[in-house]
Amino acid sequence: MNKEIWFESNGHKIDLSKVTRLYPAALIHAAGERASVSLEWAELKADAIVLIAYVLICDFDPVGEVPINRVELRYETKDELFSVMHEISQMLRN
């Protein structure tokens, strides 16, 4: 049995013990579409996209399945995103 590990951010309360995938991304607007892309890709294409937010994506579906149950935590800066990632890593270590 997994021990519940609760994390709260941006009005979401997430049980980290149930997260199957957790990763950072950039939410962008390009060519009339919105998409989540890797931070590296967003930096490479910075002149051709509009950055909407930095996001931490939490998927709850089994690995290998199409992620339907997902929470995206939005942050205005990369520093905020990295700070939250650090906080979560500390929680998971304990």
Solvent accessible surface area in square Angstrom, and as a share of the most:
residue,aa,sasa,rsa
1,M,241,1.08
2,N,110,0.57
3,K,167,0.71
4,E,98,0.44
5,I,44,0.22
6,W,114,0.40
7,F,7,0.03
8,E,122,0.55
9,S,18,0.12
10,N,81,0.42
11,G,88,0.85
12,H,77,0.34
13,K,123,0.52
14,I,5,0.03
15,D,7,0.04
16,L,11,0.05
17,S,27,0.18
18,K,121,0.51
19,V,28,0.16
20,T,57,0.33
21,R,55,0.20
22,L,63,0.32
23,Y,79,0.30
24,P,43,0.27
25,A,4,0.03
26,A,0,0.00
27,L,11,0.06
28,I,5,0.03
29,H,73,0.33
30,A,28,0.22
31,A,110,0.85
32,G,59,0.57
33,E,120,0.54
34,R,148,0.54
35,A,45,0.35
36,S,49,0.31
37,V,31,0.18
38,S,54,0.35
39,L,18,0.09
40,E,117,0.53
41,W,98,0.34
42,A,9,0.07
43,E,102,0.46
44,L,142,0.71
45,K,86,0.36
46,A,66,0.51
47,D,138,0.72
48,A,73,0.57
49,I,22,0.11
50,V,94,0.54
51,L,75,0.37
52,I,56,0.29
53,A,10,0.07
54,Y,34,0.13
55,V,0,0.00
56,L,2,0.01
57,I,2,0.01
58,C,0,0.00
59,D,1,0.00
60,F,58,0.24
61,D,12,0.06
62,P,74,0.47
63,V,112,0.64
64,G,78,0.75
65,E,99,0.44
66,V,117,0.67
67,P,47,0.29
68,I,141,0.71
69,N,85,0.43
70,R,91,0.33
71,V,33,0.19
72,E,56,0.25
73,L,1,0.00
74,R,116,0.42
75,Y,18,0.07
76,E,152,0.68
77,T,64,0.37
78,K,58,0.24
79,D,114,0.59
80,E,77,0.34
81,L,0,0.00
82,F,91,0.38
83,S,69,0.44
84,V,18,0.10
85,M,62,0.28
86,H,113,0.50
87,E,86,0.39
88,I,4,0.02
89,S,38,0.25
90,Q,74,0.33
91,M,53,0.24
92,L,86,0.43
93,R,182,0.67
94,N,159,0.82
